[in-house]
């Protein structure tokens, strides 16, 4: 029989937990009345209900000195399309004003289709480019692990708009698979990995680039068919007419998606840039970054971030909101969120009181040690400023309005912004001149698995 032992820790034992250790842990816990009370509470009740910091709830008001939204929230349902929803929600504000509509949505399904298709092509091109590497190469393994996820980044959204435009939701409505993408994604991943094996094999055999490209086209035809089965076929043109909120009738006639975009998307999207707050020592402020192998449209622009100080990120966000425009952002949505109340605060839950231990990882260490990363994109639609200081932010989420927040809207206390906010999209002109020029420099390349690329995965 083989005996398994731990590796030596340099402390005179083999690293295994001894029976005495376990007995000591048991005795210490049993002798601690606060531990026993915590155990009684948490074994029968959700820990967040037990750890809730009630003073945060009672001290937080849900009104704002600047409030932009007067529309209904959207619902991404069981999909990871938050980045698309947030970006389309930003664009729909101007479209509603132009068309004099109380509520309007662009087709999230249309953008979802094109992102899946373009990203499949992008994946195959990356596989061909790295075909000379071993299958266990970390970059190759990372790409194969998540060949076509639902997430994405602002620059990737811009690539889709430039290439394919946008359409009203009624033109390409939601389907079962757009609202619940798991099974479709599983089949797409299977075919993409299968295609990766084929393409890598062709390169290894020394087949010509034309032969490899022809094979890729055949693979893409399969992806197209799967997407059409699940999501419907994207329109090349459509008839657009509507009754506005004053019951006036309007007709544009036949339009292509790009024509519709040119007429009803008023934001100067080409002026927008991505600004992030990455406090790691390896990420200098005032420099631009990109993430290797991150993208969706082969001919599109790269994902590029400018790293800025937190105070500047807050200042720009507040200024844009007070000018009457919402702000797209990315964050680590889960920590210290009270979903039913629609409230975030960095001290929302007192886990330290329950466990008798502090949680000491600061923001930079949480990134380095895989405790925090960008997980969700939403829209700022308001801010509350008192005597020149910001104390809370209004957020439009895309989780529907039935059981999420206050009819789908959330309140973010300013302390949470400091700890869990990572990214906004804003006009380049909002930056000081010296930071605008940073985009003229070649960005620092972060590895494909860096947490700054996590929103796309």
Secondary structure, 3 states (H helix, E strand, C coil): CCCCCCCCCCCCCCCCCCHHHHHHHHHHHHCCHHHHHHHHHHCCCCHHHHHECHHHHHHCCCCCCEECCCCCCCECCECCCHHHHHHHHHHHHHHHHHHCCCCCCECHHHHHHHHHHHHHHHHHHHHHHCCCCCCCCHHHHHHHHCCCCCCCCHHHHHHHHHHHCCCECCCCCCCHHHHECHHHHHHHHHHHHHHHHHHHHHHHCCCCHHHHHHHHHHHHHHHHHHHHHHHCCCCCCEEEEEECCCCCEEEEEEECHHHHHHHHCCCCHHHEEEEECCCCCCCCCCCEEEECCCCCCCCCCCCEEEECCHHHHHHHHHHHHHCCCCEEEEECCCCCEECCCCEECCCCECHHHHHCCCCCCCHHHHHHCCCCCCCEEEEEEEEEEECCEEEEEEEECCECCCCCCECCEEEEEHHHHHHHEEEEEEEHHHCCHHHHHHHHCCCEEECCCCHHHHHHC
